[in-house]
Amino acid sequence: MIVVTGAGGTTGAAVVRALRDRERPVRALVRTPRPAPGPGTEVVAADLTDTAAVEPLLAGAEALYLIWPNFSPGEAEGAAALFAAARRAGVPRVVYHSVLRPQARAMPHHAAKDRAEEVLDAAGVAGWRVLQPCAYSANLDAGLAEAARTGVLRSAWGLTRGQSFVDLRDVAEAAAVLLTEDGLDGGTFEAAGPQPLTAPEVADALAARVGRPVRAVDVPPGRPPADEPYAARCLRLMLVHYRAHGFTGSPRVLEALLGRPARPFGDHLAGLDLL
């Protein structure tokens, strides 16, 4: 049995599907109760910050896939507590869902993942692996749908810097590889898409998909309020970083895990109902 945390979210649900495709039994930890998505999946409501409640759910697990809620505070400390719980429960394999370039500490949520990776290295877990995905193609879905209607793609990451958008299906499949295959312990694996794209290039791809003009416009982040919440601060500083540096990587590591080429952005576009 493989435990997946954050299984009610976009990433966790995709990882559960990838494991079910491999016919592996899954214990899906979610924030609020919900029906099981299919045979072979046990759904359990659990608060990841309550380590004492989570630890018994790790008993008998062959692997743990740890996803901390996106833009949530306390990730480094919470992950450290769960790594220790996995060690005590005798979980032989822990895979941590990190992010591409966690060392870019100007982004607080990256810094938290960097600290969590450091803790994992010294946690005493029998076998650990780290997956570092780039931004998902699916992150653009709402903006793409709006742009398909209006002809304007609003870009908060500027117009000149690229991003190597990765297909979530590839990320989930890579996670399943790390959770189920031997010979990967102690590895840190980047998961970047094959095409660094600027916002105008995304707009051009969308225009070709819908058969009408689409242009990209720059939408800079606004001035933060004095009482800016943690999640909003993470998002704002992430966009500041993207505008200055982009967010690109090589697909070669991901493709080595998958044993095939990474899906291009056009594959994701083709699957969207935009007409």
Sequence and secondary structure as in RCSB ss.txt:
>XXXX:A:sequence
MIVVTGAGGTTGAAVVRALRDRERPVRALVRTPRPAPGPGTEVVAADLTDTAAVEPLLAGAEALYLIWPNFSPGE
AEGAAALFAAARRAGVPRVVYHSVLRPQARAMPHHAAKDRAEEVLDAAGVAGWRVLQPCAYSANLDAGLAEAART
GVLRSAWGLTRGQSFVDLRDVAEAAAVLLTEDGLDGGTFEAAGPQPLTAPEVADALAARVGRPVRAVDVPPGRPP
ADEPYAARCLRLMLVHYRAHGFTGSPRVLEALLGRPARPFGDHLAGLDLL
>XXXX:A:secstr
 EEESSTTSHHHHHHHHHHHHTT  EEEEESS    SSTTEEEEE  TT HHHHGGGGTT SEEEE   TT TTH
HHHHHHHHHHHHHTT SEEEEE  S TT TTSHHHHHHHHHHHHHHTS  SEEEEEEE  BGGGGHHHHHHHHHH
SEEEETT SS  B  B HHHHHHHHHHHHH SS TTEEEEE  S  B HHHHHHHHHHHHTS  EEEE       
TT  HHHHHHHHHHHHHHHH B   SHHHHHHHTS    HHHHHHTS   
